[in-house]
Amino acid sequence: MISDNFNNNINKQNTQHPYHIVKPSPWPFVTGFSALLTTAGAALFMHSSHFGKFLFFFGFSSLLGCTAAWWKDVVSEGTYEGDHTNFVQDGLRYGMVLFIVSEIMFFAAFFWAFFHSSLAPSMDVGFVWPPKGVKPFCPVGIPFLNTIILLSSGAFVTWSHHKIDKNYNQACAGLAFTILLGVLFTLLQYYEYNHANFSMADSIYASLFFLLTGFHGFHVLVGTIFLIVCLIRMTKNQFRSHHYVGYEAAIWYWHFVDVVWLFLFISIYWWGGRPHA
């Protein structure tokens, strides 16, 4: 059981102010260099370079390792060293909110492209939407099932958040159910992709469909990993009363994923899949 000393919010490095003076760390430089290798490798790979493929996977693996090591240090600072005062926790929350806002802008660009193409179909797609030859998915099939799954997962994670200060076991159970539903969503999306009768190269509709749903699926995968890490920390009793900023960030991210999916289901599957001249 972790000591409750960190609940006193005492910064061990300097008790005269609430800020966290971060110790020297190699991870910012190494992570940045790994990101450079990943980007360079991806660019070379797109130009049919075999070395680019190796460079991409090496850089990406290094990036994942650096990220895990860096976040492990952050967890240690907040959990064991008591460096995350109330002031620092608020800063972390603001940072997560700004990150989610940037993600909203990311998806907004693709939604803009989708509505621009669907509301005024060009001659390239025969002035109709969806383009001829593209058979969209039925919205009441797997897409509707995935909607129920994601909404249910949001309810479970909210219940877990509500119980974390009252019943730790129920909080763990709610989080575990959320993770299972996230995995099920990913598997169903993989099944849907395998049974699509169009590819990414089949018109602007197909390109935007796979970009929007694919990037959302990637976010679901990242959110699931985020929640798995939180579950592991929860089983180790690393979350204490009113001191679980990492878990709050994961919950906010998961709700963001839920909301994006609702927009996707309504615009891409339900409205966008209907004929529009």
URRA-V284972 format. One record per residue. N is the residue number from 1. RES is the residue in three letters. OMEGA is omega in degrees with one decimal (* if undefined). BURIAL is b if it has 24 or more other ideal C-beta (glycine too) atoms within 12 Angstrom, else e. D_CENTER is the distance of its C-alpha to the mean C-alpha in whole Angstrom. Layout:
# URRA-V284972
N,RES,OMEGA,BURIAL,D_CENTER ; N,RES,OMEGA,BURIAL,D_CENTER
This chain:
# URRA-V284972
1,MET,-178.1,e,30 ; 2,ILE,178.6,e,29 ; 3,SER,178.8,e,31 ; 4,ASP,-176.9,e,31 ; 5,ASN,-176.8,e,32 ; 6,PHE,177.8,b,29 ; 7,ASN,176.9,e,29 ; 8,ASN,177.9,e,32 ; 9,ASN,178.5,b,29 ; 10,ILE,176.1,e,32 ; 11,ASN,-175.1,b,31 ; 12,LYS,-176.2,e,33 ; 13,GLN,-178.8,e,33 ; 14,ASN,-176.4,e,35 ; 15,THR,-178.3,e,36 ; 16,GLN,179.5,e,37 ; 17,HIS,-175.6,e,34 ; 18,PRO,-176.1,e,30 ; 19,TYR,176.3,e,28 ; 20,HIS,176.9,b,27 ; 21,ILE,-174.0,e,28 ; 22,VAL,177.7,e,26 ; 23,LYS,176.4,e,28 ; 24,PRO,-176.3,e,29 ; 25,SER,177.9,e,26 ; 26,PRO,-168.8,e,25 ; 27,TRP,177.8,b,22 ; 28,PRO,-179.5,e,21 ; 29,PHE,-177.0,e,24 ; 30,VAL,178.6,e,23 ; 31,THR,178.2,b,19 ; 32,GLY,178.8,e,20 ; 33,PHE,177.6,e,23 ; 34,SER,177.6,b,20 ; 35,ALA,176.9,e,18 ; 36,LEU,178.2,e,22 ; 37,LEU,179.7,b,23 ; 38,THR,-179.3,b,19 ; 39,THR,179.5,e,20 ; 40,ALA,178.7,b,24 ; 41,GLY,178.7,b,23 ; 42,ALA,179.3,e,21 ; 43,ALA,178.9,e,24 ; 44,LEU,179.9,e,27 ; 45,PHE,178.0,e,25 ; 46,MET,176.8,e,25 ; 47,HIS,173.3,e,29 ; 48,SER,176.6,e,30 ; 49,SER,178.2,e,30 ; 50,HIS,176.7,e,30 ; 51,PHE,178.7,e,30 ; 52,GLY,178.3,e,27 ; 53,LYS,177.7,e,25 ; 54,PHE,-178.2,e,26 ; 55,LEU,179.5,b,25 ; 56,PHE,-178.0,b,21 ; 57,PHE,176.2,e,21 ; 58,PHE,179.9,b,23 ; 59,GLY,-178.9,b,21 ; 60,PHE,177.1,b,17 ; 61,SER,177.4,e,18 ; 62,SER,179.5,b,20 ; 63,LEU,177.9,b,17 ; 64,LEU,178.9,e,15 ; 65,GLY,178.9,e,18 ; 66,CYS,179.2,b,18 ; 67,THR,179.3,b,15 ; 68,ALA,-179.4,e,16 ; 69,ALA,-178.9,e,19 ; 70,TRP,179.7,b,18 ; 71,TRP,175.9,b,16 ; 72,LYS,177.1,e,19 ; 73,ASP,179.3,b,21 ; 74,VAL,177.8,b,19 ; 75,VAL,179.1,b,19 ; 76,SER,180.0,e,23 ; 77,GLU,-177.3,b,24 ; 78,GLY,-173.4,b,22 ; 79,THR,-173.1,b,23 ; 80,TYR,-174.6,e,27 ; 81,GLU,176.8,b,28 ; 82,GLY,-177.0,b,27 ; 83,ASP,-177.2,b,26 ; 84,HIS,176.2,b,24 ; 85,THR,177.7,b,26 ; 86,ASN,179.4,b,25 ; 87,PHE,179.3,e,26 ; 88,VAL,178.3,b,23 ; 89,GLN,177.2,b,21 ; 90,ASP,177.8,e,21 ; 91,GLY,177.6,e,20 ; 92,LEU,177.9,b,17 ; 93,ARG,178.0,e,16 ; 94,TYR,178.6,e,17 ; 95,GLY,179.0,e,15 ; 96,MET,178.4,b,12 ; 97,VAL,179.1,e,13 ; 98,LEU,177.3,e,14 ; 99,PHE,179.4,e,11 ; 100,ILE,176.4,b,9 ; 101,VAL,177.5,e,13 ; 102,SER,176.7,e,12 ; 103,GLU,176.7,b,9 ; 104,ILE,178.2,e,12 ; 105,MET,178.8,e,14 ; 106,PHE,-179.3,e,12 ; 107,PHE,-179.9,b,12 ; 108,ALA,179.4,e,16 ; 109,ALA,-179.8,e,17 ; 110,PHE,176.3,b,17 ; 111,PHE,177.5,b,18 ; 112,TRP,179.1,e,21 ; 113,ALA,-178.9,e,22 ; 114,PHE,-178.4,b,21 ; 115,PHE,176.1,b,24 ; 116,HIS,-178.0,e,26 ; 117,SER,-174.6,b,27 ; 118,SER,-178.4,b,27 ; 119,LEU,178.2,e,29 ; 120,ALA,-178.0,e,32 ; 121,PRO,-177.5,b,32 ; 122,SER,179.0,e,33 ; 123,MET,-178.4,e,36 ; 124,ASP,179.8,e,34 ; 125,VAL,175.8,b,33 ; 126,GLY,179.1,e,36 ; 127,PHE,177.2,e,35 ; 128,VAL,178.0,e,34 ; 129,TRP,-1.5,b,30 ; 130,PRO,-179.4,b,29 ; 131,PRO,178.5,b,31 ; 132,LYS,-179.1,e,34 ; 133,GLY,178.7,e,33 ; 134,VAL,179.0,b,29 ; 135,LYS,-177.7,e,29 ; 136,PRO,177.4,b,26 ; 137,PHE,175.3,b,24 ; 138,CYS,-175.4,e,26 ; 139,PRO,-177.0,e,23 ; 140,VAL,177.9,e,25 ; 141,GLY,-179.6,e,24 ; 142,ILE,178.6,b,21 ; 143,PRO,179.1,b,19 ; 144,PHE,177.1,e,21 ; 145,LEU,177.8,b,20 ; 146,ASN,176.3,b,16 ; 147,THR,178.0,b,17 ; 148,ILE,-179.1,e,19 ; 149,ILE,-178.4,b,16 ; 150,LEU,178.2,b,13 ; 151,LEU,177.1,b,16 ; 152,SER,178.5,b,17 ; 153,SER,176.5,b,14 ; 154,GLY,177.6,b,14 ; 155,ALA,-179.9,e,17 ; 156,PHE,-178.2,b,17 ; 157,VAL,174.9,b,15 ; 158,THR,176.9,b,17 ; 159,TRP,177.5,b,20 ; 160,SER,178.4,b,19 ; 161,HIS,180.0,b,18 ; 162,HIS,-174.9,e,22 ; 163,LYS,-171.7,e,23 ; 164,ILE,178.3,b,22 ; 165,ASP,-174.7,e,25 ; 166,LYS,-178.3,e,27 ; 167,ASN,-173.9,e,27 ; 168,TYR,-178.9,b,25 ; 169,ASN,178.0,e,25 ; 170,GLN,176.4,e,24 ; 171,ALA,177.3,b,21 ; 172,CYS,-178.9,b,20 ; 173,ALA,178.8,e,21 ; 174,GLY,178.7,b,19 ; 175,LEU,178.8,b,16 ; 176,ALA,176.9,b,17 ; 177,PHE,178.3,b,18 ; 178,THR,179.6,b,14 ; 179,ILE,179.0,b,13 ; 180,LEU,178.8,e,16 ; 181,LEU,175.9,b,15 ; 182,GLY,177.4,b,11 ; 183,VAL,179.0,b,13 ; 184,LEU,177.3,b,16 ; 185,PHE,-179.2,b,14 ; 186,THR,179.3,b,12 ; 187,LEU,178.9,e,16 ; 188,LEU,177.2,b,17 ; 189,GLN,175.7,b,16 ; 190,TYR,177.5,e,17 ; 191,TYR,179.7,e,20 ; 192,GLU,179.0,b,20 ; 193,TYR,-179.2,e,20 ; 194,ASN,-178.1,e,23 ; 195,HIS,176.8,e,25 ; 196,ALA,179.9,b,24 ; 197,ASN,175.7,e,27 ; 198,PHE,179.4,b,26 ; 199,SER,-177.1,e,24 ; 200,MET,-178.1,e,22 ; 201,ALA,-176.7,e,26 ; 202,ASP,174.3,e,27 ; 203,SER,-179.3,b,27 ; 204,ILE,179.0,b,25 ; 205,TYR,-178.4,b,24 ; 206,ALA,179.7,b,23 ; 207,SER,-179.3,e,21 ; 208,LEU,177.9,b,19 ; 209,PHE,-177.5,b,18 ; 210,PHE,176.9,b,17 ; 211,LEU,-177.2,b,15 ; 212,LEU,-178.7,b,13 ; 213,THR,179.7,b,13 ; 214,GLY,177.7,b,12 ; 215,PHE,176.2,b,9 ; 216,HIS,177.3,b,8 ; 217,GLY,176.1,b,9 ; 218,PHE,178.1,e,7 ; 219,HIS,175.4,b,3 ; 220,VAL,178.4,b,5 ; 221,LEU,178.4,b,7 ; 222,VAL,178.5,b,4 ; 223,GLY,177.8,b,4 ; 224,THR,177.0,b,8 ; 225,ILE,177.5,b,9 ; 226,PHE,-178.9,b,8 ; 227,LEU,177.1,b,10 ; 228,ILE,177.2,e,12 ; 229,VAL,178.2,b,13 ; 230,CYS,178.5,b,14 ; 231,LEU,177.4,b,16 ; 232,ILE,178.5,e,18 ; 233,ARG,-179.6,b,19 ; 234,MET,178.1,b,20 ; 235,THR,176.7,e,22 ; 236,LYS,178.4,e,24 ; 237,ASN,179.3,e,24 ; 238,GLN,176.0,b,22 ; 239,PHE,-179.3,b,21 ; 240,ARG,-177.8,b,24 ; 241,SER,177.8,e,25 ; 242,HIS,178.9,e,24 ; 243,HIS,-179.8,b,22 ; 244,TYR,-178.0,b,18 ; 245,VAL,179.8,b,16 ; 246,GLY,179.1,b,14 ; 247,TYR,177.0,b,14 ; 248,GLU,179.1,b,14 ; 249,ALA,178.8,b,11 ; 250,ALA,179.7,b,9 ; 251,ILE,178.0,b,10 ; 252,TRP,-179.7,b,10 ; 253,TYR,-178.9,b,6 ; 254,TRP,176.7,b,7 ; 255,HIS,175.0,b,10 ; 256,PHE,178.1,b,8 ; 257,VAL,178.4,b,7 ; 258,ASP,-176.9,b,10 ; 259,VAL,178.4,b,12 ; 260,VAL,179.8,b,11 ; 261,TRP,177.0,b,12 ; 262,LEU,176.4,b,15 ; 263,PHE,178.5,b,16 ; 264,LEU,-177.4,b,15 ; 265,PHE,-177.8,b,18 ; 266,ILE,-173.4,e,20 ; 267,SER,-174.6,b,20 ; 268,ILE,-174.0,b,20 ; 269,TYR,-173.5,b,21 ; 270,TRP,-177.8,e,24 ; 271,TRP,-175.6,e,25 ; 272,GLY,179.8,b,24 ; 273,GLY,179.2,b,26 ; 274,ARG,-178.8,e,29 ; 275,PRO,175.8,e,32 ; 276,HIS,179.7,e,32 ; 277,ALA,*,e,35
